[in-house]
Amino acid sequence: MDHVFINALHVEACIGVYAGERDRLQPLLLTLELGFDNRTAAASGALSDSFDYAAIATALREWAAQWDGDLLESFAEQACSLLRQRFAARAIDLRVAKPLAAQALGCASVGVHLRRTFD
């Protein structure tokens, strides 16, 4: 399977289980791969046969800005659902990193990594 990828897309969301996290939007970094068959797009040269990076980034940013939840795991699962429904990816590999949490813990990064495949 072929993949289109976006590395470290910056989005902001109201997310966290601790009181101090819920009083402002927090930055999140999304790294994703969407699986598809590249041969159709390569043959046609048409964006409609591939994934539009700008449309994906816009959709995720707009959706994240409306998010109001606790767990990063829930955020990631619902982000996968959005990507599947809106862009019809055959596979999704999504990493969501929470930079402020990593900074507070004194480490390089923390987050979740999901892989989903569809028929």
TIZA-985488 format. One record per residue (C-alpha): residue number from 1; residue in three letters; x, y, z. Coordinates in steps of 0.25 Angstrom, whole numbers, plus 5000, padded with zeros to 4 digits. Layout:
! TIZA-985488
<site num="NUM" residu="ALA" xx="X" yy="Y" zz="Z"/>
...
END
This chain:
! TIZA-985488
<site num="1" residu="MET" xx="5000" yy="5000" zz="5000"/>
<site num="2" residu="ASP" xx="5005" yy="5014" zz="4997"/>
<site num="3" residu="HIS" xx="5004" yy="5026" zz="5007"/>
<site num="4" residu="VAL" xx="5003" yy="5041" zz="5007"/>
<site num="5" residu="PHE" xx="5009" yy="5047" zz="5019"/>
<site num="6" residu="ILE" xx="5009" yy="5059" zz="5028"/>
<site num="7" residu="ASN" xx="5019" yy="5061" zz="5038"/>
<site num="8" residu="ALA" xx="5017" yy="5069" zz="5051"/>
<site num="9" residu="LEU" xx="5004" yy="5077" zz="5047"/>
<site num="10" residu="HIS" xx="5002" yy="5087" zz="5058"/>
<site num="11" residu="VAL" xx="4988" yy="5088" zz="5063"/>
<site num="12" residu="GLU" xx="4982" yy="5093" zz="5076"/>
<site num="13" residu="ALA" xx="4971" yy="5087" zz="5085"/>
<site num="14" residu="CYS" xx="4965" yy="5088" zz="5099"/>
<site num="15" residu="ILE" xx="4970" yy="5074" zz="5104"/>
<site num="16" residu="GLY" xx="4975" yy="5068" zz="5117"/>
<site num="17" residu="VAL" xx="4971" yy="5062" zz="5130"/>
<site num="18" residu="TYR" xx="4978" yy="5072" zz="5139"/>
<site num="19" residu="ALA" xx="4971" yy="5085" zz="5143"/>
<site num="20" residu="GLY" xx="4983" yy="5093" zz="5138"/>
<site num="21" residu="GLU" xx="4982" yy="5087" zz="5124"/>
<site num="22" residu="ARG" xx="4967" yy="5091" zz="5122"/>
<site num="23" residu="ASP" xx="4968" yy="5106" zz="5124"/>
<site num="24" residu="ARG" xx="4974" yy="5108" zz="5110"/>
<site num="25" residu="LEU" xx="4977" yy="5102" zz="5096"/>
<site num="26" residu="GLN" xx="4989" yy="5093" zz="5096"/>
<site num="27" residu="PRO" xx="4998" yy="5090" zz="5084"/>
<site num="28" residu="LEU" xx="4998" yy="5076" zz="5078"/>
<site num="29" residu="LEU" xx="5006" yy="5071" zz="5067"/>
<site num="30" residu="LEU" xx="5000" yy="5061" zz="5058"/>
<site num="31" residu="THR" xx="5008" yy="5052" zz="5049"/>
<site num="32" residu="LEU" xx="5000" yy="5043" zz="5039"/>
<site num="33" residu="GLU" xx="5000" yy="5034" zz="5028"/>
<site num="34" residu="LEU" xx="4988" yy="5031" zz="5019"/>
<site num="35" residu="GLY" xx="4988" yy="5018" zz="5011"/>
<site num="36" residu="PHE" xx="4983" yy="5018" zz="4997"/>
<site num="37" residu="ASP" xx="4987" yy="5012" zz="4983"/>
<site num="38" residu="ASN" xx="4996" yy="5023" zz="4977"/>
<site num="39" residu="ARG" xx="4995" yy="5017" zz="4963"/>
<site num="40" residu="THR" xx="4982" yy="5023" zz="4960"/>
<site num="41" residu="ALA" xx="4987" yy="5037" zz="4963"/>
<site num="42" residu="ALA" xx="5001" yy="5035" zz="4957"/>
<site num="43" residu="ALA" xx="4994" yy="5031" zz="4944"/>
<site num="44" residu="SER" xx="4983" yy="5042" zz="4943"/>
<site num="45" residu="GLY" xx="4991" yy="5053" zz="4949"/>
<site num="46" residu="ALA" xx="4979" yy="5058" zz="4956"/>
<site num="47" residu="LEU" xx="4978" yy="5063" zz="4971"/>
<site num="48" residu="SER" xx="4964" yy="5057" zz="4972"/>
<site num="49" residu="ASP" xx="4971" yy="5043" zz="4971"/>
<site num="50" residu="SER" xx="4980" yy="5046" zz="4982"/>
<site num="51" residu="PHE" xx="4979" yy="5053" zz="4996"/>
<site num="52" residu="ASP" xx="4980" yy="5068" zz="4997"/>
<site num="53" residu="TYR" xx="4990" yy="5071" zz="5008"/>
<site num="54" residu="ALA" xx="4983" yy="5085" zz="5010"/>
<site num="55" residu="ALA" xx="4969" yy="5079" zz="5011"/>
<site num="56" residu="ILE" xx="4974" yy="5069" zz="5021"/>
<site num="57" residu="ALA" xx="4982" yy="5080" zz="5030"/>
<site num="58" residu="THR" xx="4970" yy="5089" zz="5029"/>
<site num="59" residu="ALA" xx="4960" yy="5078" zz="5033"/>
<site num="60" residu="LEU" xx="4969" yy="5074" zz="5045"/>
<site num="61" residu="ARG" xx="4971" yy="5088" zz="5050"/>
<site num="62" residu="GLU" xx="4957" yy="5092" zz="5050"/>
<site num="63" residu="TRP" xx="4952" yy="5079" zz="5056"/>
<site num="64" residu="ALA" xx="4963" yy="5080" zz="5067"/>
<site num="65" residu="ALA" xx="4959" yy="5094" zz="5070"/>
<site num="66" residu="GLN" xx="4945" yy="5089" zz="5074"/>
<site num="67" residu="TRP" xx="4950" yy="5078" zz="5082"/>
<site num="68" residu="ASP" xx="4948" yy="5078" zz="5097"/>
<site num="69" residu="GLY" xx="4952" yy="5065" zz="5103"/>
<site num="70" residu="ASP" xx="4961" yy="5059" zz="5113"/>
<site num="71" residu="LEU" xx="4969" yy="5047" zz="5108"/>
<site num="72" residu="LEU" xx="4979" yy="5048" zz="5096"/>
<site num="73" residu="GLU" xx="4974" yy="5034" zz="5093"/>
<site num="74" residu="SER" xx="4960" yy="5038" zz="5090"/>
<site num="75" residu="PHE" xx="4965" yy="5050" zz="5082"/>
<site num="76" residu="ALA" xx="4974" yy="5041" zz="5073"/>
<site num="77" residu="GLU" xx="4962" yy="5031" zz="5071"/>
<site num="78" residu="GLN" xx="4953" yy="5041" zz="5067"/>
<site num="79" residu="ALA" xx="4963" yy="5048" zz="5058"/>
<site num="80" residu="CYS" xx="4965" yy="5034" zz="5051"/>
<site num="81" residu="SER" xx="4949" yy="5034" zz="5049"/>
<site num="82" residu="LEU" xx="4949" yy="5047" zz="5043"/>
<site num="83" residu="LEU" xx="4961" yy="5044" zz="5033"/>
<site num="84" residu="ARG" xx="4954" yy="5031" zz="5029"/>
<site num="85" residu="GLN" xx="4940" yy="5037" zz="5027"/>
<site num="86" residu="ARG" xx="4945" yy="5050" zz="5020"/>
<site num="87" residu="PHE" xx="4956" yy="5045" zz="5012"/>
<site num="88" residu="ALA" xx="4953" yy="5030" zz="5010"/>
<site num="89" residu="ALA" xx="4967" yy="5025" zz="5014"/>
<site num="90" residu="ARG" xx="4970" yy="5010" zz="5013"/>
<site num="91" residu="ALA" xx="4979" yy="5011" zz="5025"/>
<site num="92" residu="ILE" xx="4983" yy="5021" zz="5035"/>
<site num="93" residu="ASP" xx="4995" yy="5022" zz="5043"/>
<site num="94" residu="LEU" xx="4994" yy="5034" zz="5053"/>
<site num="95" residu="ARG" xx="5003" yy="5039" zz="5064"/>
<site num="96" residu="VAL" xx="4998" yy="5050" zz="5073"/>
<site num="97" residu="ALA" xx="5009" yy="5057" zz="5082"/>
<site num="98" residu="LYS" xx="5006" yy="5066" zz="5094"/>
<site num="99" residu="PRO" xx="5018" yy="5075" zz="5095"/>
<site num="100" residu="LEU" xx="5014" yy="5083" zz="5107"/>
<site num="101" residu="ALA" xx="5013" yy="5070" zz="5115"/>
<site num="102" residu="ALA" xx="5026" yy="5065" zz="5110"/>
<site num="103" residu="GLN" xx="5033" yy="5078" zz="5114"/>
<site num="104" residu="ALA" xx="5026" yy="5076" zz="5128"/>
<site num="105" residu="LEU" xx="5032" yy="5062" zz="5129"/>
<site num="106" residu="GLY" xx="5046" yy="5066" zz="5124"/>
<site num="107" residu="CYS" xx="5045" yy="5057" zz="5112"/>
<site num="108" residu="ALA" xx="5046" yy="5059" zz="5097"/>
<site num="109" residu="SER" xx="5032" yy="5055" zz="5094"/>
<site num="110" residu="VAL" xx="5019" yy="5047" zz="5099"/>
<site num="111" residu="GLY" xx="5007" yy="5043" zz="5092"/>
<site num="112" residu="VAL" xx="4999" yy="5032" zz="5085"/>
<site num="113" residu="HIS" xx="5001" yy="5024" zz="5072"/>
<site num="114" residu="LEU" xx="4989" yy="5018" zz="5065"/>
<site num="115" residu="ARG" xx="4989" yy="5009" zz="5053"/>
<site num="116" residu="ARG" xx="4976" yy="5006" zz="5046"/>
<site num="117" residu="THR" xx="4973" yy="4998" zz="5033"/>
<site num="118" residu="PHE" xx="4960" yy="4997" zz="5026"/>
<site num="119" residu="ASP" xx="4956" yy="4988" zz="5014"/>
END
